[in-house]
Amino acid sequence: MTGAGSRVFVSHLAGVAVFDPNGDQVGRVRDLVVNLRLAGRPPKVTGFAVELVSKRRVFLPMNRVTSLESGQVITTGVINMRRFEQHSGETLVLAELLDRRVQLRTDETDGPAAPKGSAAPEGSAGETVTVLDVAITQVRNRDWEIDKVFVERGRPAAAAQRGTPSSGWWRAVRRKGETLTVDWTAVTGFALREEDQGAANLLATFEQLRPADLANVMHHLSPKRRAEVAAALDDERLADVMEELPEDDQVSILGTLHQERAADVLEAMDPDDAADLLSELPEGEAERLLQLMEPDEAAPVRRLLSYAEHTAGGLMTTEPVVLEPDATVAEALARIRNSDLKPAQAAQVYVCRPPTETPTGRYLGLVHFQRLLREPPYTLLGAIVDGDLDTLAPGTELPRITSYLATYNMVAAPIVDETGHLLGAVTVDDVLDHTLPEDWREAALHGGPADEDDPPHRTDDRYPTAEEAAADGR
């Protein structure tokens, strides 16, 4: 453990790996749990919310932490696998304290030293500042407390509503603010509920997360905080995250957005995911959103909604990689190299007569990416197309789709209508999404269906002492 007086800023701990004494990774830090105390006393850090490899979140008490140094957290080797649930009186630092607007009530600062002979910056009583970060330190009794708050002056209270991190207005506001570090006792207002809390600094802490991991973070936030984070995300990022959330969370978030913004997010989602989400809404509300979408964006979604849910037409994506027969291997490889494509979509290209937008001209066949890698770049796709593979009709039921993919060892299947036009492609991830139990996303975000009374997970061979066992209670 770092020695007494050592200070760590919490943003530096977000996503940090947690290791057992043998050097095996147990999980990653997703938040810190603190207890706010009365009479201005600094909050006590009780432990970490740790996300295990299985995506389950568990509580790691601070007395089980032996080191916070070198960008890693090292434990004693015993972790209780009971799923983490936030108790009354507990506060999550990253989720609930960052971006808070609080009042500066003293002129004490701990920022860069003022030039010799000049006065330090002064903060007037009641001045509103925004929390960018907090620092924890170990005190003499080996407890950890929040002792410093890194704040920004000058950001208007409505910043979260008037702009997003991608807007020029927001960046201009960010440049104007003066930052300073103050004692915890120098600010007030952390215990008050804030109606319009921003989310820029929380998002900056997790900006490197994959959409599925950010979805996990958002799933564990309160509905209020989840809506604030969604409001701060740009449309593309929010669309990517929405696709990874359980349907209940998707519907809840969509309901917090203005209808124009909701339509923009639906446009940024894959058409099949947007159709799945709209199918969960009342018919009238879904139709209003479709009318707000751009016609060319709404058209494939409407087409998908016309098919039964568990058929090829209802499962397919309307945006497969389609090329004409006189396109070259080099062109095909350039198309599937696009990082925005999911791996299953990039596994093969479909060769069709013009037009190449679905529904296409006459479907000729497909070329798998392995074949593309074996051929010279100048080879025409029409010369290597596989036209013998059976296609699926849009009314094909899910069991038949599953057996088709298994029989031909495919990760995607072409969906062709009775006149020979390519309508789309069903990918293996869409099939799994509808084959797994309906609540599989929520179960995955919670780390599986293990029982609350699971025994402690041991990363070493010993049993916990009586003191350690008692310390698991909060």
JONOR-V840907 format. One line per field, one symbol per residue. phi: phi as a letter, one per 30 degrees, with the letter a starting at -180 (. if undefined). psi: psi as a letter, one per 40 degrees, with the letter a starting at -180 (. if undefined). burial: + if it has 24 or more other C-alpha atoms within 12 Angstrom, else -. A space follows every 10 residues. Layout:
phi = ???
psi = ???
burial = ???
//
This chain:
phi = .ddejdbbdd ddcdiddccd ddiddclbdc accbcdbdii dedcdclccc cdedidcbcc dddcccabch iacccdjbbd ddddbddejc bcdddccdid cbcdcacdbb cdddeeicdd eccddiddbc dcabccbccd didcbdcbbc bbdidddced cdabeccded dddddddcca cbdeddbbjd dddcdbddbd dddddcdddd eddddddddc ddedddddde dddddddddd dedcceddde dddeddcded dedddddddd eddddddddd ceeddddddd ddddeddded ddddddcdec ceddcdccbd dcbddcdced dddddddedd ddeddddacc cbdddcdddd dedclbbddd ddddcddddd dddbdccddd ccdddddeed dddddddchc cabdcbddci cdclbccddd ddeccdeecd dddddcijce ddcededccb cccddddddd dddb
psi = iiiheihhhd deeheiihii deehhdaihe iihihhiife iiihhdaihh hideehhihh ideeheifif fihhieehhh ehhhhhihei hhdddddiei hihheiehif aihiiheiii ihhihehhih hdiiiiihid eeihiheihh ihiehidedd deiieeiddd ddddddhhii hiideeiied eihhdfhaed dddddfdeii ddddddddde iidddddddd deiidddddd ddeeiidddd ddddeeiidd dddddddeii ddddddddee iidddddddd ddihdddddd ddddeeiidf iddddiiefi hhiideiidd dddddeehee hidddediih hiiiieiiha ahhdaihidd dddeiidehi ddeeiheehi iiidehiddd dddddddefi eihhhhaeee hhdaihiddd dddediidfd dddddefifi idfiiihhea eiiiiddddd edi.
burial = ++----++++ ++++++++++ -----+++++ ++++++---- -+++++++++ ++--++++++ ++++++++-- -+++++++++ ++++++---+ ++++++++++ +++++-+++- ---------- --+---++++ ++++++++-- --++++++++ +++++++-++ +-+++----+ --++----++ ++++++++++ -----+++++ ++++++---- ++++++++++ +--+++++++ ++++++++++ ++++++++++ +++++-+--- ++++++++++ ++++++++++ -----+--++ +++---++++ +++++-+-++ ++++++++++ +++++-+++- +++-++---- -+-+++++++ +++--+++++ +++++++++- -+-------- ++++++---- ++++++++-- ++-++----+ +++++++--+ ++++++++++ +-++------ +++++++--- -----++-+- ---------- -+--
//
